[in-house]
Structure formats: C-alpha cells, structure tokens
Amino acid sequence: MSDNNIVDLEERRPNEDWKKYTRLGVTLVIIIAVVATILSNLFIVEQGEYKVVRQFGEVVRIESEPGLSYKIPFIQSVTTLPKYQMVYDITPAEINTRDKKRMLVDTYAVWSVDDPRLMISNARSIQNAESIMGNFIFSVIRAELGQLDYDEIINDEASNRGSFNERVRDRVNELLARDNYGIQLTDIRMKRTDLPEENEQAIFRRMISERQSTAQDYLSQGDAEANRIRANTDREVQEIVAKATADANEIIGEGEAEAARIYNESFGRDTEFYNLYRTLQSYEKTIQDETVIVLPADSPYARILMGYTN
C-alpha cells in the first residue's frame, strides 16, 4: 500500500480550541448580563423624595432615607414621589358673601405628602391629590367667607377675618386626615379677591354713590355745625356788646353826674368866674375863622367882643 493512501486520523480530528473560546465568551456574556441586571435594579434615594417599590402593581415598600437601594429584577418597579413642599395654584372660583355679593377668590396652597402609602392607596397620584385638596379648600373658603359681608372681606380696616388662613388650613387638614389621603396642607393664602366682570362696574357705581352720599352727609353735618357755631357766636357777641353798652352808659351817667356836681360846686363858689369860663367856652365853639355874628350893639356879648368891660 502506498503511503499516499494512508489517512492520518490525528490530522483529520477537529481543533478543540474553539470550544474553549466559546465557553469563555459565554461566561463573559453571563457575567456582563448579571452585572447589568444588578446595576439596572439598583436605585438611589435622593434627598427630598420617596422611592415607591411596587410588585405586580402593589406597593411593597417605600424608601425615604437617602442612599442606595435595590429592587427585584423583572417583578418589581420603582416610582418617585416628592418629599418636599409643593405649591398648588388653585383655579379662581366664585363665592357668595353674607350680603349676597358675588366675588372671585384666587388662592394658592403649600402642601406635602405626609404618608406616601395612604396617598397612593386613596389619591393614586399627585394630580388627583391636588384636585381633592383643591375641592376641600374651595368648600371651606366658601363656608368661611359666606359668613362675612363683602366690605369686611375687601376692607382691611373693617375686616373680621382674623386668623382666616389658619382656620381654613386646619379645617382642610381635618378633612384630609378623615379620609386618609396621606397629604398635609402647610399653608393657604388668598392672592386676590375680585368682582366678576359682569357686575364689577355696577358694584363700582354703587360704591361711588355710597361714598358721595356719605360725603354729602358729612357736608350737611358740617354746615349745621357751622350755623350752630355762628348763632352761638352772634348771641355771645350781642350779649357782650349789650353788657358793654350798659356799663358804658352807667359810667357816662356817673361821669356826667360827677361833672354836674363839680359845676354846681364851682358855680356856687365864684359865680362871676363861672360865667366868664362858660362865656369863653362858647366863644371857642362859636367863633371860627370866618364866623359872622349879628348882635345888638348894646348886647353884653357884643360889648365884651368890642372891648367894653363896663
């Protein structure tokens, strides 16, 4: 038999190195898959959030402390809920006051998730929780403001609201706790109170009319008071003038009596001197620069004027 016809079985046997590489590759793939699976099922709990772990839709645990945590692959899922304070801007709504006035109230609320498990169980989501809380807030505000008149609400000086925000907050928290919603209202504030557009102008006209009526009342009261003061003043002036006139007449009378007494005493002491004095006084009053006097020539007055003393 020729050597060319001899078959070497060792040469024909397949090379088994590929099996080793295949096993190595499969092992690496498995390791990578395991690591990826582990990493994909680790999650970080951050400050200010809750991590809710669900299994087939049911909440199995809630992680609230910051750090690294895990979930079971494929059968568990993780969702996030905020742990910090949130602001909910409530849609403006109309309310009726005690005096039957309509007004728009615009409010906002500061709230937080207090018990994530109860919140998920009863409110389902953040949006539903805000909607439920908004309904409670509107109901309580409507009841509270319905006990006040319109002027008391818009006028800070005449307001009887007192701790209105605190009362609303406490009442809403009572309702939320009663129904186990797992959320808590921290604060509630009214941003503004407006009139509905359809009656805003009518209210403004009524307010202007009331203010004008009040101003007219003040003016009338002022005029009446001014007239009263003038009347009292005129009466007091007349009394003072009358008293002063009476006092003056009394003084004048006393002076004239005293003068007459003095004249009488003087006349009694020296009749001739008194006659001369009275004559000189008459001269002073009757004889001026262009005085014309017609007297008989034998008149004593004329004789004195002409220088006859006898």
C-alpha positions in Angstrom: 0.0 0.0 0.0 1.3 3.3 -1.0 2.0 6.0 1.7 -0.2 8.3 -0.2 -3.2 6.2 0.5 -2.6 6.3 4.3 -5.0 8.7 6.2 -3.7 10.4 9.4 -6.7 10.4 11.8 -5.0 12.9 14.1 -4.8 15.5 11.3 -8.5 14.9 10.5 -9.6 15.4 14.2 -11.2 18.9 14.7 -9.3 21.6 16.6 -10.9 21.9 20.1 -9.5 25.4 20.9 -12.7 27.0 19.6 -14.7 25.2 22.4 -12.5 26.9 25.0 -13.1 30.3 23.5 -16.8 29.7 23.2 -17.1 28.8 26.9 -15.1 31.9 27.8 -17.3 34.1 25.7 -20.5 32.6 27.1 -19.1 33.1 30.6 -18.3 36.7 29.9 -21.7 37.3 28.5 -23.3 35.8 31.5 -21.2 37.9 33.9 -22.0 41.1 32.0 -25.7 40.2 31.9 -25.6 39.5 35.7 -23.8 42.8 36.4 -26.1 44.8 34.1 -29.1 43.2 35.7 -27.8 44.0 39.2 -26.9 47.6 38.2 -30.2 48.2 36.5 -32.1 47.1 39.6 -30.1 49.3 42.0 -31.6 52.8 42.5 -30.6 55.9 44.5 -32.9 57.6 47.0 -32.3 61.3 46.9 -32.9 63.9 49.5 -36.4 65.3 49.2 -38.1 62.3 47.6 -39.8 59.0 48.3 -39.0 55.8 46.3 -42.0 53.6 46.0 -41.3 49.9 45.2 -44.1 48.1 43.6 -44.5 44.4 42.9 -47.1 43.5 40.3 -48.7 46.9 40.9 -48.9 46.6 44.7 -46.7 48.8 47.0 -44.3 46.5 48.9 -42.1 49.1 50.5 -41.2 52.8 50.5 -37.7 54.1 50.8 -37.5 57.6 52.4 -33.9 57.7 53.6 -31.3 59.0 51.2 -28.9 56.3 49.9 -28.6 53.2 47.6 -31.3 50.6 47.5 -32.4 47.8 45.2 -35.4 46.0 43.7 -36.1 42.5 42.5 -35.5 42.3 38.7 -38.4 42.0 36.4 -41.1 41.7 39.0 -40.6 45.0 40.9 -40.7 48.6 39.7 -39.8 51.9 41.3 -41.6 55.3 41.1 -40.8 58.6 42.7 -42.9 60.9 44.9 -41.8 64.3 46.1 -41.0 64.7 49.8 -40.5 68.5 49.7 -43.1 71.2 50.0 -45.1 71.9 46.8 -47.2 74.9 45.7 -50.6 74.3 44.2 -52.2 77.3 42.4 -55.9 76.8 42.8 -58.2 77.8 40.0 -60.1 81.1 40.9 -63.7 80.4 41.9 -66.8 82.4 42.7 -68.3 82.6 46.1 -71.3 84.4 47.6 -70.8 86.7 50.7 -73.2 87.0 53.6 -74.7 90.1 52.0 -75.3 88.2 48.7 -72.4 89.7 46.8 -70.5 87.5 44.2 -66.8 87.7 44.2 -63.8 85.8 42.6 -61.3 84.3 45.1 -57.8 83.4 43.8 -55.8 81.3 46.3 -52.7 79.1 46.5 -51.7 76.3 48.9 -48.4 74.9 50.2 -48.6 71.2 50.8 -46.6 68.0 51.1 -47.0 64.2 51.1 -47.2 63.1 54.7 -47.8 59.3 54.2 -46.9 58.0 50.7 -48.7 54.7 51.2 -52.0 56.3 52.1 -51.6 58.9 49.3 -51.1 56.1 46.7 -53.9 54.0 48.1 -56.5 56.7 48.3 -55.5 59.5 46.0 -53.5 57.4 43.4 -51.4 60.3 42.1 -50.1 63.8 42.8 -52.6 65.3 40.3 -55.5 63.6 42.0 -54.3 64.6 45.4 -54.1 68.3 44.3 -57.6 68.0 42.8 -59.1 66.6 46.0 -57.3 69.1 48.2 -58.5 72.0 45.9 -62.1 70.8 46.3 -61.7 70.8 50.1 -60.1 74.2 50.1 -62.8 75.8 47.9 -65.5 74.3 50.1 -64.0 75.6 53.3 -63.3 79.0 51.9 -66.8 79.3 50.6 -68.2 78.4 54.0 -65.8 80.9 55.9 -66.3 83.8 53.5 -70.0 83.2 53.4 -70.2 84.3 57.0 -68.7 87.7 56.2 -70.0 90.8 54.3 -68.3 91.9 51.1 -67.0 95.1 52.7 -65.5 93.1 55.6 -63.5 91.0 53.1 -62.1 93.7 50.9 -61.6 96.3 53.6 -58.6 95.5 55.9 -59.7 98.1 58.4 -63.1 96.7 58.8 -62.1 93.0 58.4 -63.2 90.4 60.9 -61.3 87.6 59.2 -58.7 87.3 62.0 -56.8 84.0 61.5 -58.8 83.2 58.4 -55.9 81.4 56.7 -55.2 79.3 59.8 -58.8 78.3 60.2 -59.0 77.2 56.5 -55.8 75.2 56.8 -56.8 73.4 60.0 -60.2 72.6 58.6 -58.8 71.2 55.3 -56.3 69.1 57.2 -59.1 67.6 59.3 -60.9 66.6 56.1 -57.8 65.1 54.5 -57.0 63.2 57.7 -60.6 61.9 58.0 -60.4 60.4 54.5 -56.8 59.1 55.0 -55.3 60.9 51.9 -51.8 60.9 53.4 -51.2 64.6 52.5 -51.0 67.7 54.7 -51.7 71.3 54.0 -48.9 73.6 55.3 -50.3 77.0 54.4 -53.1 78.6 52.4 -53.1 82.2 51.2 -55.5 84.4 49.2 -53.7 86.2 46.4 -56.5 88.5 45.5 -60.3 88.9 45.6 -62.0 90.4 42.5 -65.5 91.1 41.4 -67.0 89.1 38.4 -66.7 91.1 35.2 -70.4 91.2 34.6 -71.2 93.1 37.9 -67.9 94.9 38.5 -69.0 98.2 37.0 -72.3 98.0 38.8 -70.6 97.5 42.2 -68.2 100.3 41.4 -71.1 102.7 40.6 -72.9 101.7 43.8 -69.7 102.2 45.8 -69.2 105.7 44.3 -72.8 106.6 45.0 -72.5 105.4 48.6 -69.3 107.4 49.0 -70.9 110.5 47.6 -73.9 110.1 49.9 -71.6 109.7 52.8 -69.7 112.8 51.7 -72.9 114.8 51.4 -73.9 113.7 54.9 -70.6 114.9 56.2 -71.1 118.3 54.4 -74.6 118.6 55.8 -73.4 117.9 59.3 -70.6 120.4 58.8 -73.0 123.1 57.6 -75.3 122.5 60.5 -72.4 122.7 63.0 -71.1 125.9 61.3 -74.6 127.5 61.6 -74.8 126.5 65.2 -71.4 127.9 66.0 -72.3 131.2 64.2 -75.6 131.5 66.0 -73.9 130.9 69.4 -71.1 133.4 68.5 -73.6 136.1 67.4 -75.6 135.6 70.6 -72.5 135.8 72.7 -71.3 139.0 70.8 -74.7 140.6 71.3 -74.6 139.8 75.0 -71.1 141.2 75.3 -72.0 144.4 73.4 -75.2 144.9 75.4 -73.3 144.4 78.6 -70.5 146.7 77.5 -73.1 149.4 76.3 -74.9 149.2 79.7 -71.6 149.5 81.5 -70.6 152.4 79.3 -73.9 154.2 79.8 -73.6 153.7 83.6 -70.0 155.1 83.6 -71.1 158.0 81.4 -74.0 158.7 83.7 -71.8 158.6 86.7 -69.3 161.0 84.9 -72.0 163.4 83.9 -73.4 163.4 87.4 -69.9 164.0 88.8 -69.3 166.8 86.3 -72.6 168.4 87.2 -71.7 168.2 90.9 -68.4 169.8 90.2 -70.0 172.5 88.0 -72.5 173.2 90.8 -69.8 173.5 93.4 -67.7 175.7 91.2 -70.7 177.9 90.3 -71.5 178.2 94.0 -68.0 179.3 94.9 -67.5 182.1 92.3 -70.4 182.9 90.1 -68.7 185.6 88.0 -65.7 183.3 87.2 -68.0 180.5 86.2 -70.0 182.9 83.9 -66.7 184.0 82.4 -65.5 180.5 81.9 -68.7 179.4 80.2 -68.6 182.5 78.0 -65.1 181.7 76.9 -66.1 178.2 76.1 -69.0 179.5 74.0 -66.6 181.8 72.2 -64.3 178.9 71.4 -67.1 176.9 69.9 -68.9 179.6 68.0 -66.2 181.9 66.7 -64.1 180.4 63.9 -62.1 181.9 61.1 -65.0 183.2 59.1 -67.7 183.4 61.7 -70.4 186.1 61.2 -72.4 187.1 64.3 -75.2 189.6 64.2 -75.7 191.1 67.7 -77.4 194.2 69.0 -74.8 196.9 69.8 -75.9 197.0 73.5 -75.6 193.3 73.9 -73.3 192.3 76.7 -71.8 189.7 74.4 -71.1 192.4 71.8 -69.8 194.8 74.4 -67.2 192.2 75.5 -66.2 191.5 71.9 -65.7 195.2 71.3 -63.6 195.6 74.5 -66.1 197.3 76.8 -65.8 195.8 80.2 -68.3 198.2 82.0 
